[in-house]
Amino acid sequence: MDMLVDTVCVVDAEGRYVYVSAACESLLGYTPDELIGRNMIELVHPDDRQRTMAAAMVVMGGQPHVNFENRYIRKDGGIVDIMWSARWSEEDQVRIAVARDITDLNRVARRQEAMYRISEAAQSGDGLITLYDYVHGFMDKLLPVDRFFVTLYDQGRGKLVFPYFFDGEERVQEAVPLREGTLVEKVINTKKAVLGNTADSNCPVTEPATGRYDYDWLGAPLVTNYGVKGALVVQVKSGNFSYCEADLDLFQFVATQVGSAIDRKRQEARLHHMAHHDPLTNLPNRTLFRDRLRVALSQARRSGESLVLLYLDLCNFKTVNDSLGHAAGDKVLREIARRIKACVRESDTVCRMGGDEFTVLLNNLHNGDNPRVVSKKIRNAISAPLVLDGETFELSADIGMSIYPDHGEDGDHLLRHADAAMYQSKKSRLELRDEQEQRQTSSAC
């Protein structure tokens, strides 16, 4: 039996090894002498012990068990996938089993499953955080994981940011500088997966909050179409398990799939942004504004709060286009958009409806809030002198206002009322200007 490639072992009723063939040293790293007398369940992966004992009881009940799969911990800390066939000898009161190493077969299957699962998650409508959480859960099934995090390199600040960090529980990890000599730095700069131990990494983010442990460490670059964006990292406390080169290959494969998913998600986000924002001012466009208005109205109905809609039309804008051309007109629109945004809260919405027309949505207004103060602030900001190509221009705006629920219960009514109020403001301004011009003409005569 020592000539067989597969391992043969005999276990007594208490689960102790009484015989192990020579092939066991290749399978588990232990010589037969090191195993005789030990309880077999000590070598089984902790997550597989309960079902392994259940299968053993079935065998000891007289029912042979074929092709049972579980995981064992090797002497070097690595994990091996094993397929067992076993039966019980009533006469000798022992279990006789044959074990075959199926680690490589399972690794191929896991690669295929990883590619499918991550691709499936990447194509869902959820964001990147959901994807990272999914990958974390999936990695837990592939490898032992005590710590899992995704880190992205912010090159402008020279810092690592952590959109996802799990260390016993999901938590927020503050950004840290990318320091030379750390394992994360090695992964990002070499663009290669790294197998290591944090005792040598000098990387503060890989240290636990209290105490100090040595960790086996796997890190792989997140490679996108725009280069290496960061790293995917898993760690396990040394002494429990150990990662190996085969694990590194599998982890690199998973990180590659995640990098592709990040590309896909960012492309989706870019297209979504383009579809919902004005390309000139980067403000929400008409489509996004109507969606924001719908959500704000729903919230206002529930809370009983007011909501105000302002409709703005620039005056004298044609003068800029006629004098300096459309490129200068574009600069003016961008500056006006910036000025309007500076007058409102982050929670409010400023939109370019088209041409030189803008809308402002003021939501979550309480009794003490005065939208007319905001309207006046916007009017004054727009009226501030604007210098372009050495020429000074003074613009102004006609502003119409509608208030929920006084002027309408839905978005269409509020928009129509604000639009009508804006045109009434424009009409009054033009009539006043005409009267002033007539008085000046009469006075000159």
Order of alpha helices (4+ residues) and beta strands (2+ residues): beta-beta-alpha-alpha-alpha-beta-beta-beta-alpha-alpha-beta-beta-beta-alpha-beta-beta-beta-alpha-alpha-beta-alpha-alpha-beta-beta-alpha-beta-beta-beta-alpha
